[in-house]
Amino acid sequence: MTLSDYQSASFGQIYGVLIEELRLLARAVFVINTQGLITYAQVVLE
C-alpha cells in the first residue's frame, strides 16, 4: 500500500518518518499485523 501524507503530515509525525524541513516522508517499510501492531519497521537509506 502506498500512502500520501501531504496535507496534514500526521502519519509522518506519528511514525517518525517526517523530514520537516522538506515536508516529505522518509522512504520506509512498515508491516502491521491484524491487531494493528507494527511487527517490522525499516527506514530505507537513499
VMD Tcl script that builds the backbone (N, CA, C; Angstrom):
set m [mol new atoms 138]
animate dup $m
set s [atomselect $m all]
$s set {name element resname resid chain x y z} {
  {N N MET 1 A 0.837 -1.151 0.000}
  {CA C MET 1 A 0.000 0.000 0.000}
  {C C MET 1 A 0.898 1.235 0.000}
  {N N THR 2 A 0.598 2.176 -0.813}
  {CA C THR 2 A 1.321 3.443 -0.846}
  {C C THR 2 A 0.473 4.498 -0.146}
  {N N LEU 3 A 1.103 5.291 0.696}
  {CA C LEU 3 A 0.379 6.314 1.448}
  {C C LEU 3 A 0.862 7.701 1.073}
  {N N SER 4 A -0.040 8.659 1.128}
  {CA C SER 4 A 0.324 10.055 0.955}
  {C C SER 4 A -0.064 10.801 2.228}
  {N N ASP 5 A 0.843 11.620 2.709}
  {CA C ASP 5 A 0.606 12.374 3.937}
  {C C ASP 5 A 0.812 13.861 3.670}
  {N N TYR 6 A 0.644 14.255 2.422}
  {CA C TYR 6 A 0.985 15.617 2.011}
  {C C TYR 6 A 0.193 16.684 2.769}
  {N N GLN 7 A -1.105 16.490 2.935}
  {CA C GLN 7 A -1.957 17.528 3.524}
  {C C GLN 7 A -1.661 17.808 4.996}
  {N N SER 8 A -1.612 16.762 5.820}
  {CA C SER 8 A -1.537 17.008 7.264}
  {C C SER 8 A -0.202 16.645 7.905}
  {N N ALA 9 A 0.558 15.768 7.279}
  {CA C ALA 9 A 1.844 15.283 7.805}
  {C C ALA 9 A 1.689 14.507 9.110}
  {N N SER 10 A 0.465 14.135 9.471}
  {CA C SER 10 A 0.251 13.445 10.749}
  {C C SER 10 A 0.862 12.049 10.765}
  {N N PHE 11 A 0.756 11.307 9.681}
  {CA C PHE 11 A 1.352 9.970 9.631}
  {C C PHE 11 A 2.859 10.060 9.847}
  {N N GLY 12 A 3.507 10.973 9.146}
  {CA C GLY 12 A 4.951 11.133 9.280}
  {C C GLY 12 A 5.381 11.515 10.681}
  {N N GLN 13 A 4.604 12.359 11.329}
  {CA C GLN 13 A 4.918 12.746 12.703}
  {C C GLN 13 A 4.731 11.574 13.658}
  {N N ILE 14 A 3.635 10.855 13.531}
  {CA C ILE 14 A 3.339 9.737 14.440}
  {C C ILE 14 A 4.365 8.620 14.299}
  {N N TYR 15 A 4.742 8.293 13.061}
  {CA C TYR 15 A 5.644 7.168 12.825}
  {C C TYR 15 A 7.116 7.570 12.730}
  {N N GLY 16 A 7.409 8.853 12.902}
  {CA C GLY 16 A 8.796 9.303 12.968}
  {C C GLY 16 A 9.533 9.318 11.647}
  {N N VAL 17 A 8.808 9.479 10.546}
  {CA C VAL 17 A 9.460 9.469 9.234}
  {C C VAL 17 A 9.315 10.799 8.492}
  {N N LEU 18 A 8.825 11.821 9.162}
  {CA C LEU 18 A 8.661 13.128 8.531}
  {C C LEU 18 A 9.990 13.873 8.493}
  {N N ILE 19 A 10.374 14.338 7.320}
  {CA C ILE 19 A 11.531 15.221 7.157}
  {C C ILE 19 A 10.936 16.629 7.129}
  {N N GLU 20 A 10.915 17.279 8.293}
  {CA C GLU 20 A 10.143 18.509 8.469}
  {C C GLU 20 A 10.554 19.631 7.528}
  {N N GLU 21 A 11.856 19.857 7.356}
  {CA C GLU 21 A 12.289 20.988 6.535}
  {C C GLU 21 A 11.911 20.829 5.066}
  {N N LEU 22 A 11.701 19.602 4.618}
  {CA C LEU 22 A 11.283 19.346 3.232}
  {C C LEU 22 A 9.802 18.988 3.125}
  {N N ARG 23 A 9.176 18.748 4.280}
  {CA C ARG 23 A 7.775 18.290 4.344}
  {C C ARG 23 A 7.553 17.047 3.475}
  {N N LEU 24 A 8.506 16.136 3.594}
  {CA C LEU 24 A 8.461 14.858 2.885}
  {C C LEU 24 A 8.604 13.732 3.892}
  {N N LEU 25 A 8.199 12.532 3.488}
  {CA C LEU 25 A 8.383 11.356 4.324}
  {C C LEU 25 A 9.629 10.619 3.888}
  {N N ALA 26 A 10.374 10.110 4.856}
  {CA C ALA 26 A 11.490 9.224 4.541}
  {C C ALA 26 A 10.903 7.956 3.935}
  {N N ARG 27 A 11.669 7.321 3.074}
  {CA C ARG 27 A 11.216 6.061 2.483}
  {C C ARG 27 A 11.288 4.987 3.560}
  {N N ALA 28 A 10.168 4.349 3.842}
  {CA C ALA 28 A 10.114 3.391 4.945}
  {C C ALA 28 A 9.157 2.250 4.626}
  {N N VAL 29 A 9.380 1.137 5.315}
  {CA C VAL 29 A 8.513 -0.040 5.208}
  {C C VAL 29 A 7.985 -0.349 6.604}
  {N N PHE 30 A 6.671 -0.484 6.733}
  {CA C PHE 30 A 6.042 -0.887 7.981}
  {C C PHE 30 A 5.157 -2.087 7.694}
  {N N VAL 31 A 5.270 -3.127 8.512}
  {CA C VAL 31 A 4.361 -4.272 8.445}
  {C C VAL 31 A 3.512 -4.213 9.705}
  {N N ILE 32 A 2.197 -4.152 9.507}
  {CA C ILE 32 A 1.265 -4.020 10.623}
  {C C ILE 32 A 0.384 -5.260 10.652}
  {N N ASN 33 A 0.320 -5.921 11.816}
  {CA C ASN 33 A -0.460 -7.159 11.911}
  {C C ASN 33 A -1.952 -6.859 12.059}
  {N N THR 34 A -2.748 -7.903 12.142}
  {CA C THR 34 A -4.203 -7.733 12.204}
  {C C THR 34 A -4.676 -7.075 13.494}
  {N N GLN 35 A -3.831 -7.042 14.519}
  {CA C GLN 35 A -4.168 -6.341 15.763}
  {C C GLN 35 A -3.760 -4.864 15.716}
  {N N GLY 36 A -3.170 -4.439 14.600}
  {CA C GLY 36 A -2.755 -3.054 14.455}
  {C C GLY 36 A -1.393 -2.745 15.034}
  {N N LEU 37 A -0.611 -3.772 15.360}
  {CA C LEU 37 A 0.725 -3.575 15.918}
  {C C LEU 37 A 1.780 -3.662 14.824}
  {N N ILE 38 A 2.774 -2.803 14.907}
  {CA C ILE 38 A 3.881 -2.850 13.952}
  {C C ILE 38 A 4.758 -4.044 14.298}
  {N N THR 39 A 4.910 -4.952 13.341}
  {CA C THR 39 A 5.745 -6.132 13.566}
  {C C THR 39 A 7.100 -5.995 12.889}
  {N N TYR 40 A 7.235 -5.024 11.987}
  {CA C TYR 40 A 8.501 -4.794 11.292}
  {C C TYR 40 A 8.522 -3.349 10.838}
  {N N ALA 41 A 9.658 -2.695 10.991}
  {CA C ALA 41 A 9.830 -1.326 10.509}
  {C C ALA 41 A 11.245 -1.167 9.990}
  {N N GLN 42 A 11.368 -0.524 8.836}
  {CA C GLN 42 A 12.683 -0.268 8.253}
  {C C GLN 42 A 12.641 1.071 7.536}
  {N N VAL 43 A 13.585 1.946 7.861}
  {CA C VAL 43 A 13.779 3.172 7.096}
  {C C VAL 43 A 14.829 2.854 6.055}
  {N N VAL 44 A 14.475 3.061 4.795}
  {CA C VAL 44 A 15.342 2.704 3.678}
  {C C VAL 44 A 16.250 3.889 3.360}
  {N N LEU 45 A 17.555 3.644 3.352}
  {CA C LEU 45 A 18.501 4.709 3.028}
  {C C LEU 45 A 18.404 5.067 1.555}
  {N N GLU 46 A 18.563 6.328 1.261}
  {CA C GLU 46 A 18.513 6.801 -0.133}
  {C C GLU 46 A 19.818 6.524 -0.823}
}
mol reanalyze $m
mol bondsrecalc $m
mol representation Tube
mol addrep $m
